[in-house]
Amino acid sequence: MSCILIVDDSSSTRIAMKVFLQREGHSVVLAEDGRRGLEAIEESCPDAVLMDVIMPDMDGYTMLHRIRTHPDQKIRMIPVIAMTGRDKLEDLLQGLGVQGFVRKHSGCFQEIATILVDVIEATDSQEERHTKTGARRG
């Protein structure tokens, strides 16, 4: 079972995603903005982060930058999947280090679940390769 952090300023989106991902067998941690999301990462070190891009207080761009420049390598390596209802952000976000991108729409939950499985499996495989070669994440 994977631990997924959902960071979104919309409480209805957070709750709907939580219910869906729990039904898929994941444990879920919730945060309503980037600042609280970073706190949750340091407390729970999730297997993946699913975050909105446009949020008050600290937006997804700033949160992603802080994750990717964090002093703890384990945190820097957490897969991040960005969600937004806006167009034309995918290239920018991928350049900043997201492993997946989802446009918010009704019915996007299954797409999100598929991307989460893919990025978590890829991260696990990368960790296994590093362990076998003597390198370690964290």
C-alpha positions in Angstrom: 0.0 0.0 0.0 1.4 3.4 -1.0 1.0 6.7 0.9 -0.2 9.5 -1.3 -0.2 13.2 -0.3 -3.0 15.2 -2.0 -2.4 18.9 -2.0 -5.3 21.0 -3.3 -7.1 24.1 -2.1 -10.5 22.6 -3.1 -11.8 20.6 -0.2 -14.3 18.8 -2.5 -11.4 17.7 -4.7 -9.3 16.6 -1.8 -12.1 14.5 -0.3 -13.2 13.0 -3.6 -9.6 12.0 -4.4 -9.0 10.6 -0.9 -12.1 8.4 -1.1 -11.1 7.2 -4.6 -7.5 6.5 -3.7 -8.4 4.7 -0.5 -10.7 2.4 -2.4 -7.7 1.7 -4.7 -5.8 0.6 -1.6 -3.7 3.7 -0.9 -3.3 5.5 2.4 -3.9 9.2 1.9 -2.6 12.4 3.6 -4.3 15.7 2.8 -3.1 19.3 2.7 -4.9 22.4 1.5 -1.9 24.4 0.2 1.8 24.1 -0.7 3.0 25.3 2.7 1.0 22.6 4.5 1.9 20.1 1.8 5.6 20.6 2.6 4.9 20.1 6.3 3.1 16.9 5.5 5.9 15.7 3.3 8.4 16.2 6.1 6.1 14.4 8.6 4.9 11.5 6.5 7.4 11.2 3.6 4.7 9.9 1.1 5.4 7.6 -1.8 4.0 10.2 -4.2 2.5 13.7 -4.2 -0.5 14.6 -6.2 -0.8 18.4 -6.2 -2.8 21.2 -7.7 -0.8 23.9 -9.4 -2.8 27.0 -8.7 -3.3 27.4 -5.0 -3.2 30.4 -2.5 -0.4 30.9 0.0 2.1 28.7 -1.8 1.4 27.5 -5.3 2.4 24.2 -6.9 5.4 25.7 -8.7 6.9 26.9 -5.4 6.1 23.7 -3.7 7.7 21.7 -6.5 10.8 23.8 -6.4 11.1 23.3 -2.6 10.7 19.6 -3.0 13.3 19.3 -5.7 15.8 21.5 -3.7 15.1 20.0 -0.3 18.3 19.0 1.7 16.9 15.5 2.2 17.5 13.4 -0.9 14.6 11.1 0.0 12.2 14.0 -0.2 13.9 15.3 -3.4 13.2 12.0 -5.1 9.4 11.8 -4.3 7.4 11.5 -7.5 5.1 14.5 -8.0 2.1 14.5 -10.2 0.6 17.9 -11.0 -3.1 18.6 -11.5 -4.7 21.7 -13.0 -7.7 22.8 -14.9 -5.6 25.2 -17.0 -4.2 24.6 -20.4 -0.6 25.0 -21.6 1.1 24.2 -18.3 2.3 20.7 -19.0 5.7 21.6 -20.7 6.6 24.1 -17.9 5.7 21.6 -15.2 7.7 18.8 -16.7 10.6 21.1 -17.1 10.4 21.7 -13.3 10.5 18.0 -12.5 7.0 16.5 -12.3 6.6 12.8 -13.2 3.0 13.2 -14.4 0.4 15.7 -15.4 -3.4 15.5 -15.2 -5.9 18.0 -16.3 -8.8 18.2 -13.8 -12.1 17.0 -15.2 -14.9 14.7 -14.2 -13.7 11.2 -14.6 -9.9 12.0 -14.2 -9.6 9.8 -11.1 -8.9 6.6 -13.0 -6.2 8.4 -15.1 -4.7 9.7 -11.8 -4.6 6.2 -10.3 -2.9 4.8 -13.4 -0.2 7.5 -13.4 0.3 7.0 -9.6 0.9 3.3 -10.1 3.3 4.0 -12.9 5.4 6.6 -11.1 5.5 4.6 -7.9 6.6 1.4 -9.7 9.3 3.4 -11.6 10.6 4.9 -8.3 10.6 1.5 -6.6 12.5 0.0 -9.6 15.0 2.9 -9.4 15.5 2.3 -5.7 16.1 -1.4 -6.3 18.8 -0.7 -8.9 20.5 1.7 -6.5 20.3 -0.7 -3.7 21.9 -3.5 -5.8 24.7 -1.2 -6.9 25.3 0.1 -3.4 23.8 3.6 -3.9 21.0 4.5 -1.5 18.1 6.9 -1.7 18.0 9.1 1.5 
